[in-house]
Amino acid sequence: MKEESVALDMNTDFISAAPEPDPEMEIRSDCIIRYRPRTSGGLDIGLESRVMVMYGQSIHQLAEQTLTELGIAHASLHIEDYGALPFVVQARIEAAVKMAHPELEAVSLPELKDQTRQGSRRDRFRRSRLYIPGTMPKFMLNAGIHQPDAIILDLEDSVAPPEKLSARFIVRNALRTLDFFDAEPMVRINQGDLGLEDLEAVVPQPVHLVLIPKAETADQIRTVDAKIAEICKSCGREEPVFLMPILESTQGIVDAPAIARASGNNVALAIGLEDYTADLGVQRTAEGQESIFARSMVVNAARSAGLQATGTVFSDVDDMEGLRSTAMEAKSLGFDGMGAIHPRQIRVIHKAFAPTEDEIEMAKEIVLAFDEAQAKGLGVVSLGTKMIDPPVVKRAQRIVDLAVAGGSLEKDWKHLE
């Protein structure tokens, strides 16, 4: 640590704080950290906590451990605790310390959760993606129980500029600590150089997919991909980190085909309609006629590159009928899923993107015909008088898999026929 930087910061409190709560809501599962460096006197750690009697000593020990791991021998630290889990306390202390000492390279990491890191699959279902702001750990803790296909820990639009550093460390620690159950853990990084710095923190953790916001050129995707490869080599990660570029501008839409093919780690294209319609200079409407070209472009670009296509979020969390209608239209255009900003939207999205009874029955017939042809060693699959091409069989199998995942079809349905 540079001595002169410490001297400059001597009279300043560096604060990593929970976001200002809604007037009707209190801060939960978070804390406020006030850090002031000193040149002598050791560590002076103060603590206010609702759980002081039960956990005060362990919080104090965690704070001392974190400062020690960061190489801080002399400092004043005050913790205002609102039930924060250890990974949050560590993250906010580290953020406050690095605000004071931006040159500091040491880290304080929680223990990696006790499970083998398993990679994702290119073709796994991504019907719903639940966005969670990177500074809101209270929403991260039980996000998996709502059964989204994916959980996006967001470092971009939902995080205010002063909180970017804290969010990065909270998300990093959450990936190491929390169990998201069957949901695919994703992170939306920031734009530009800030996003590349985000990657340094999240790629060594059990993240499966990175969303790239405001994607406008293939070079942007290649830059992120190259940075991830560099980090993987450095940290020894062997599992791939999949990519999902988000197209949110007219330029991004026009270059959608090139963006889709920019990396072999791309698995999906997403569209963001709030920024797109602003760039277009029109209001976003419920009917969506102003974005029909853009949405069709994303679907076609994705399909032509063998990727999934995923739709935008629906911002009115109280309008379930509007959400259902929007999701149904997205499905009719060829999208595989869409984003969610509230857990109550997930079930509606899953139901909207589920195959219909007629689709399921037709898919079952095709899959059974394919299995029969395979069993007979036939190179040609037919259903009645119609020949069935391999892409049709593949689509039918996906419909069957969706039906099984959504509970519309028993796993052993072939034996029940």
N, C-alpha and C positions, 0 to 999 in steps of 0.2 A: 504494500500500500504506500502511496506517495505521501510523505509527511506534509508537504505543502497543501495538498488537497484537504487533509484533516484540519489544518489550521484555518483554512477558508470557511469551513463548515461549522466552526466551534459554537456559534451563537444561533444556530438554526435548528429547529425541530423538523425532522423529515417524517412525513406521515403517510402510512398506508392504511386507508380507512375503508370500511364497508360503504357501499354507495348510499347516498341519502335515501332513506326508506320512504315509501308512500306514507302520507300523514296518518293513514288508518292502519298502518302496519309497523311492527317493531322489527329491529334488526335481529336476525336469528342465524345461528350457525356461522357466525362471523366475528370479527374483532377489529379494533382500531389500535394501530401501533404508532407510538411516537418515539422516535429515535434521535438522540443527540450524541455525536462523537465527543470524546474527551482525550486528552493527552496523558492523563494519569488518573489514579483513583480506582482502577479496576472497573468492575461491572456493577452498576446500580440499577436493579430491576424492580419496578413497581407493578403491582397487579390489582385490578379491580375485576371481580367476577361474581356472577350469580351463583356459581358453584364452588366458591372459595373453600368451603369447609371440606368438600369431598375431593376436589381436583386442584386446589390452589398450589400445592407443593409440586405436583407433576407438571403443571403449566410453567411454573417457575423454573423447574429443571430443564424442561424442553427449550425455554427461551435461552437459558444459559448455554445449553448444548448447541443450539443453532448459532448463537453469536461466536462460540468457540470454533465451530466448523467453518465459519466465514472468516476466521482470523481476527476477530475483534476482541481486544483485551481490555480496552477502556471505553466505556460508553454509558450513557443514561438511556434506559429503555422503559417505556410505560405501556402496559397492555390493558386495554379496556375490552374485556371478554364478554361476548354474548352467546356462549355455548359453541364456540368454534371447535371443530375437530383439530387434532394435532397438525394435519397436513396444511390446514388453512393458517394456523398460527405461524408455522414455519415459513410458508409462502409470503405472508405479509411482513414478517420480520426481515426476510431476505430482500424484499422489495424496498422497504424503508432504508435498509443499510446500503443498498446499491444506488439509491437516489443520492445518498451522501457521498458514496465512493464508487462512481460509475466505472472506474478502472478495475474494480475488484473482480477477479475471475473465479474465486472459490464459490462453491455451492453447498447448500444444506438440503439433502434429499431424504424424504421419508423412505422407509424400507419398501421395496417392491412387493406388491401383494403376492401372497403365496399361491401362485398358479403358473403353469407353463404358458408363456406367451404363444398364442396361436394366431397365425395370419388369417386374413379373410379370404374370400373367393371372389373372383371377378363377377360371377353371375348370381351372387346371392341376392335375395329380395331386398329392395330398397324402396318399399312403398311409402314409408313414412320416415321423416328425419326430424327429430325433435331438437329445436334450437334452444340452447341454454347459455345466457350471458356468462362470460368467463369470470366475472366478479360476483357471481351469485351462487356460492357453494350450497346454499340451502336447497336450491333446485336440483343440484347435481346428485345429492345423497341418495335419493330414492327414485331417480329418473327411470331406472331400468324396470321398475315394477309396473310401469304403464305400458310396457311391451311395444315400444316403437321398434322399427327395424334398425334404426340408427339413432345415435345421440350425437349432436354437434355441439361441442364446447367452443363457443364463439369468442374470438379475439378481435373481431372487426367492428361492424356497425353498432353492436349493442354495448360496446365498451367505450367510455369517454376517454379522450386523449390522456388526461392525467393518470388514468387507471391502467394504461396499457401494460406497464411493467408488472404490476400486481397481478393482473389477469393472466399474464404469461406464466408466472410461477404457480398460481392457483391451479391452472389447467394442467401444467406439467405434473404437479403433485397429485391432482385428482386422477390422472391417468395411471399413476403408480400405485394408487391406494384403493380406489373405489371399484366395486363390482357392478358392472352395468348389465349383468346377466346375459341375455342373448342378443342385446343390442350391439350393433357395430359402432365402436368408438371412433368418432371423426373430430377433426379440428378445422375450423375456418380461420386461416391466418389473415394477417393484414396485407395490404397492398405494398408492392415495392420492397425496398430494403428492410423495412420493419417486418415484413412477412418472412424474409429470409432469416432474420434474427429469431423470429418465432420458431422456425424450423429447428434451430440449434437446441431449443428447449424440449420440443415435443417429439421429434423423430426418434431419439433413443428410448422413448417410452412405448407402452403398448397401444399405440394409435394405429388404426387400420387404414385410414383414408384422410387426405388433406384436401380441403376445398380451397380453390384459388379464386378469390373475388375479382370482379371487374376484368375478367379475361378478355383481351382484345386482339392479341396476336399469338401466333404459334411460338414465337421467341420467349414470351412470358412463361409459357408452360415448360419449355425446354430449360429455362433458367432455374425454375423451381425444381424440376426433375434432377438437374445436375447437382444442385445444392443438396438434395436429399441423398443422392448417391454418394456424395462426398462425406456426409455425416454418417451414413450407414457404414461406410468403409472405416471411418474413424472409430465408431463405437462398437463395431462388430455385429451389427444387425444384419440378419440374412433374410428375414421376411420382407416382402415387397411393401412399399407404401403406395397405395393406390391414389389416384388423383381424380378430382371432379371439378373441372373449370366451371365457373358461373358466368354466363353471358348476360351482361347488364347494360349494354350500350348498343347503339346502332352499328358501331365499328365491330363489336364483338359478334353481332348477328351476321354481318356480311362475311366475316372471316371464320364463321362456325366450322366449315368443313376442314380448314387447315388446323384449327385449334383441336378439333376432334382427333386428328391424326398426328398431333405433335409429339405424343409420348406413348410408348407401349404400356405405361402404367395408368393411362386414362381408362376408367371403367364407366364413366357416365358424364353427360353434359347436363348442367342445370341452367335454368333461366331465372333472372331476377327482374320482375316487371315494374317495380316502383322506380328504379333508376332508369330502366329502359324507356318507359313512357315519358319520364322527365326529359331524357335526352331527345326523344322524338318530338317533344314540345306539345304533348296532349295529356289529357286527364285519363287516368286508368278508370275503366268502368266495369261494372259487374258483368256486362255482356261480353266484354273482351274483344270486340271487333278491331280495336286499334292495335292489338298485339297478335292477331291471327297469323300474319306473315312471319313474325319473329318466332312464335311458338312452333309453327310448321317447319321453319328453317332449322330450329334446334333438333326437332325429332328426326328430320331427314338427315341432317349432318351426323347425328348420333348413330342412327341405324346404318348409314353407309359405312361407318367406321367400326361397326360391331359393338357399339356402346349402348348403355341404357340412357334413357332420356327422363329427366325428372323436373317437375313443374315448380312453380313459385309457391310462396306461402299465401294463406288466406288470413288477412289481418283482423277480421272481426271475430273474436273468440266466442261471442254470444250468438252468432248467426249460424246455427248448425245446418239449416236448410240451404243457405247460401254456400256454405262449405261443400255440402254434398253435391250441389249442382255444379260448382266449379270443378270438383274432383271428377265427376262423371264426364264433363266436357273434356277435361285433360286426358282422361282415359280414351275417349273417342278420337282424339287427335293422335294418339299413339304413345302418350307418356306412360311411364311405369310407376310413377308415384309423385309425391309433392312434399314440401316442407310443412312443418307444424310449429306453432309458437306456443301451444298450450297442450297439456296432456289430454284434455277432453276432446281434442280434434283427432286423436290417433285412431280411435275406433271407427269414426265416420270415414276417415280416409281409407282405412283397410277395407271397409265394406264397399266403398265406392269402386275401388280398384280390384275387387274380387270378381272372378269370372261369373257369368250368369249360368243358370241351370242348363240352358241350351248349349252354351259354350263348353260346359263341363261334359255333357253327354257326348257331344261330337268329338271332343278331345279324347275321351275314353275309348270310343270306337276306333279312332286312328291309332292310339297307342296299342290297343289289343291287336289290331290288324298288323301293325309293325312287329309286335312280339311273335305273332303266328308265322309271319313271313321269315323272321329270323330263325325260328325253331325248325322250319322246313328247309332252311338253307337257300331261300329265294333271294335274289338280288333286287327284286321289284316288289313294292308294297302296293296293294290295291284294296280299295274299299268299295264293294259293289262293282260297278263298271268304271270307277274312276281310279286313275293311278295317283299315288300319294308321293310327292317329292320330299326329299330329306328336310328342307326347311319347314315344311308343313308338319312333319313328325316332331321336329324340335319345338315348334310353337305349341303343339298339342301337349307335349310332355311338360312344358312350362305351365300351361294352364292347369294341368292335373296337379303339379307341384304347388301351385298357388291355392288350389282348392283344398289340398291337404293341409297346407299351412294355415289357411283361414278356417279350418274345421268343417268345410262343406263336404269333405270326402274323407272316408276312413283311409288310414295308411295302407291297410291290406285289402283295398277295394277289389283288386284283381281276384282275390280268393273268394270274394262275396258275390261275384258275378254269376 
